[in-house]
Amino acid sequence: MPGIEALYKKVDKSKVAFLMLSLDDDAAKARKFVQAQGYTFPVYMRTGDLPAPFDSNAIPSTVILGPDGQVAARHEGMAEYDTPEFKASLEQLAKSAR
């Protein structure tokens, strides 16, 4: 999550949106963790079953949606997101909205 936070701070928020979904059943515990770590990205709580693109047994799971709302990429497990290459791929995906 530190890498996601670092990337979150670097991208243009008007072009790239981050949505972290906590699967923890204790919303207060999840929010306390996020706050204690100093994360600033938005975190949401699950309120029901997850739609197919987001349903996974792996934690963490990453789903990247394109401007058209379709799944552009998916990754299950840990990954390093704070890289120039990954940032560039997000920016390129954002440009495809034009």
C-alpha positions in Angstrom: 0.0 0.0 0.0 2.9 2.4 0.5 3.6 2.2 -3.2 0.0 2.9 -4.1 0.1 5.9 -1.8 3.3 7.2 -3.4 1.7 6.8 -6.9 -1.5 8.4 -5.8 0.4 11.5 -4.8 2.1 11.7 -8.2 -0.9 11.3 -10.6 -3.2 14.0 -11.9 -6.4 13.3 -9.9 -8.5 15.0 -12.6 -7.4 12.2 -15.0 -6.8 9.1 -12.8 -9.1 8.0 -10.0 -8.1 5.6 -7.2 -10.6 3.6 -5.2 -9.4 1.3 -2.5 -12.0 -1.2 -1.3 -11.7 -2.7 2.1 -13.0 -6.2 2.6 -12.7 -5.9 6.4 -16.0 -6.5 8.2 -15.0 -3.8 10.8 -15.1 -0.4 9.0 -13.8 1.4 12.1 -10.8 -0.9 12.2 -10.1 -0.4 8.5 -10.4 3.4 8.7 -8.1 3.5 11.8 -5.5 1.5 10.0 -5.6 3.8 6.9 -5.4 6.9 9.1 -2.5 5.5 11.2 -0.5 4.7 8.1 -1.1 8.3 6.8 -2.7 7.1 3.5 -4.6 9.8 1.7 -6.2 7.7 -1.1 -10.0 7.1 -0.8 -11.0 3.9 0.9 -14.5 2.5 0.6 -16.2 -0.4 2.4 -18.0 -3.3 0.7 -21.8 -3.2 1.3 -22.7 -6.4 -0.6 -21.5 -8.9 -3.1 -18.8 -7.7 -5.5 -19.5 -7.5 -9.2 -17.5 -10.1 -11.2 -14.6 -7.9 -12.2 -13.9 -7.1 -8.5 -14.6 -10.5 -7.0 -11.4 -12.3 -6.1 -10.1 -14.6 -3.4 -6.7 -12.9 -3.5 -5.8 -10.1 -1.2 -4.7 -7.7 -2.5 -6.3 -7.6 -5.9 -6.0 -4.7 -8.4 -8.5 -3.9 -11.1 -7.7 -1.1 -13.5 -10.7 0.3 -15.4 -10.3 2.3 -18.6 -12.2 5.5 -19.4 -14.9 3.3 -20.9 -15.5 1.5 -17.6 -14.1 -1.8 -19.0 -11.4 -3.8 -17.2 -8.1 -2.6 -18.7 -5.8 -4.7 -16.4 -6.1 -7.0 -13.4 -3.5 -8.3 -11.0 -3.9 -10.6 -8.0 -1.3 -10.4 -5.2 1.4 -7.9 -4.3 2.9 -5.6 -6.9 5.0 -2.5 -7.1 2.9 0.3 -8.5 5.1 3.3 -7.8 7.3 3.0 -10.9 7.7 5.3 -13.9 6.5 2.6 -16.2 3.2 2.0 -14.3 2.6 5.7 -13.9 3.1 6.2 -17.7 0.7 3.3 -18.5 -2.0 5.0 -16.3 -1.4 8.3 -18.0 -1.6 6.6 -21.4 -4.9 4.9 -20.5 -6.2 8.3 -19.3 -5.3 9.9 -22.6 -7.4 7.3 -24.4 -10.5 9.0 -23.0 -10.1 11.9 -25.4 
